[in-house]
């Protein structure tokens, strides 16, 4: 007797049990499919949530740094800002930390900022205009001249600074224009040497106090470190971006967490599937389904 005939006899002799096993098998299959779908959806949602949380943390981090930089600059403590940037550049958690002028030159890599501000803060006309625009700003200017410049000059003497053409920040024009024209932070993920990195670019406004030391944004002035590449400065100079804070950090830890979640999900899914197969096998035994061929030979 062939295998098909033996199967037919097995079904005829175990109709009720076979029907129960088939129903149980279909139910378990549907449960397994539903369970797998839910696991896959939850895994995807969890992965997206972890990446979104990391992006939010990056945006919050740059917002805090921008406030700290702005507060110290307003108080005339540019030296503190330079030290902060230098310290963060050497922090393992941060892959890159830069303050970039609108013409893409790096603010704290060459000494153009020191030279430009040095001329303005000793100009009587600038001081008088600054005091009119921002009452009390003279105190900040005194702090710049008496404290900040001395410490900045010392740090410039201790480290090599770029001479001649200022180094440029490597970024595509489309993204840079988006940051400068929208004046809103931009976050993007880039693959660097096989590791995803989150880069946040946060514009820093050229407020009234900033303009006392740095001047207004100048449109397309190649020799000015505060040239505005995208638009004139006479429409609303107080709201123009003076510089962009750029912070890049690795997302390796986030991706490792996502990989761990994936492994755990596969283990749970595999264990559940194995458990359902065991239940199906036990059900066939409990309902008395007999499939041994020699019994029906």
GIKA-V930548 format. One record per residue. N is the residue number from 1. SS is DSSP state (A for helix, B for strand, O for the rest). PHI is phi in whole degrees, 0 to 359 (NA if undefined). OMEGA is omega as a letter, one per 40 degrees, with the letter a starting at -180 (999 if undefined). Layout:
BEGIN
n->[N/N]
ss->[SS/SS]
phi->[PHI/PHI]
omega->[OMEGA/OMEGA]
END
This chain:
BEGIN
n->[1/2/3/4/5/6/7/8/9/10/11/12/13/14/15/16/17/18/19/20/21/22/23/24/25/26/27/28/29/30/31/32/33/34/35/36/37/38/39/40/41/42/43/44/45/46/47/48/49/50/51/52/53/54/55/56/57/58/59/60/61/62/63/64/65/66/67/68/69/70/71/72/73/74/75/76/77/78/79/80/81/82/83/84/85/86/87/88/89/90/91/92/93/94/95/96/97/98/99/100/101/102/103/104/105/106/107/108/109/110/111/112/113/114/115/116/117/118/119/120/121/122/123/124/125/126/127/128/129/130/131/132/133/134/135/136/137/138/139/140/141/142/143/144/145/146/147/148/149/150/151/152/153/154/155/156/157/158/159/160/161/162/163/164/165/166/167/168/169/170/171/172/173/174/175/176/177/178/179/180/181/182/183/184/185/186/187/188/189/190/191/192/193/194/195/196/197/198/199/200/201/202/203/204/205/206/207/208/209/210/211/212/213/214/215/216/217/218/219/220/221/222/223/224/225/226/227/228/229/230/231/232/233/234/235/236/237/238/239/240/241/242/243/244/245/246/247/248/249/250/251/252/253/254/255/256/257/258/259/260/261/262/263/264/265/266/267/268/269/270/271/272/273/274/275/276/277/278/279/280/281/282/283/284/285/286/287/288/289/290/291/292/293/294/295/296/297]
ss->[O/O/A/A/A/A/A/A/A/A/A/A/A/O/A/A/A/A/A/A/A/A/A/A/A/A/A/A/A/A/A/A/A/A/A/A/A/A/A/A/A/A/A/A/A/A/A/A/A/A/A/A/A/A/A/A/A/A/A/A/A/A/A/A/A/A/A/A/A/A/A/A/A/A/O/O/O/A/A/A/A/A/A/A/A/A/A/A/A/O/O/O/O/O/O/B/B/B/B/B/B/O/O/O/B/B/O/O/O/B/O/A/A/A/A/A/A/A/A/A/O/O/O/A/A/A/A/A/A/A/A/A/A/O/O/O/A/A/A/A/A/A/A/A/A/A/A/A/A/A/A/A/A/A/A/A/A/A/O/O/O/B/O/O/O/O/O/B/O/O/O/O/A/A/A/A/A/A/A/A/A/A/O/O/O/B/B/B/B/B/B/B/O/O/B/B/B/B/B/B/B/B/B/B/B/O/O/A/A/A/A/A/A/A/O/O/O/B/B/O/O/O/O/O/O/O/B/B/O/O/O/O/O/O/O/O/A/A/A/O/B/B/B/B/B/B/B/B/B/B/O/A/A/A/A/A/A/A/A/A/A/A/A/A/A/A/A/A/A/A/A/A/A/A/A/A/A/A/A/A/A/A/A/A/A/A/O/O/O/O/O/O/A/A/A/A/O]
phi->[NA/284/297/295/294/297/294/299/296/298/293/298/281/231/305/296/295/295/297/296/294/298/299/297/296/296/296/295/297/296/297/296/297/297/296/296/296/297/298/296/296/296/296/296/296/294/296/297/294/296/292/295/296/294/296/298/297/295/294/296/298/292/296/295/296/297/296/295/296/297/299/290/295/296/278/82/256/297/296/295/297/299/295/297/298/298/296/292/298/261/276/301/287/246/280/205/218/218/250/248/291/295/269/76/277/273/295/246/250/242/259/296/296/301/292/294/291/302/290/285/286/252/274/305/294/294/297/296/295/294/294/289/287/227/306/91/290/302/299/294/295/298/296/299/288/277/243/298/299/300/288/294/299/294/292/294/286/276/236/286/246/292/243/76/289/290/295/253/277/280/203/288/297/297/294/298/296/299/294/286/275/280/56/228/296/238/240/214/255/234/268/238/54/81/243/290/234/265/245/246/245/243/291/244/289/268/291/304/293/299/292/299/275/259/82/286/291/257/283/52/263/295/265/250/291/244/287/267/285/229/116/288/258/268/280/201/299/293/257/290/285/269/204/233/275/242/232/237/217/289/255/300/296/295/293/296/295/295/297/296/297/295/299/297/295/295/296/296/296/296/296/294/298/297/298/294/295/297/299/297/296/295/297/296/285/295/279/77/285/248/238/292/296/295/287/236/289]
omega->[a/a/a/a/i/i/i/i/i/i/a/a/a/a/a/a/a/i/i/a/i/i/i/a/i/i/i/i/i/i/a/i/i/i/i/i/i/i/a/i/i/i/i/a/i/i/i/a/i/i/i/i/i/i/i/i/i/i/i/a/a/i/i/i/a/i/i/i/a/a/a/i/i/i/i/a/i/i/i/i/i/i/i/i/i/a/a/i/a/i/a/a/a/a/i/i/a/i/a/i/a/i/i/i/a/a/a/i/i/a/a/i/i/a/a/a/a/i/a/a/i/i/a/a/i/a/a/i/i/i/i/a/a/a/i/a/i/i/i/i/i/i/i/a/a/a/a/a/i/a/i/i/i/a/i/i/a/a/i/i/a/i/a/a/a/i/a/i/a/i/a/a/a/i/a/i/i/a/a/a/i/a/i/i/i/i/i/a/a/i/a/a/i/a/i/i/i/i/i/i/a/i/i/a/i/a/a/i/i/a/i/a/a/a/i/i/a/a/i/i/a/a/a/a/i/i/i/a/a/i/a/a/a/i/i/a/a/a/i/i/i/i/i/i/a/i/i/i/a/i/a/a/i/a/i/i/i/i/i/i/i/i/a/a/i/i/i/i/i/i/i/i/i/i/i/i/i/i/i/i/i/i/i/i/a/a/i/i/a/a/a/a/a/i/a/a/999]
END
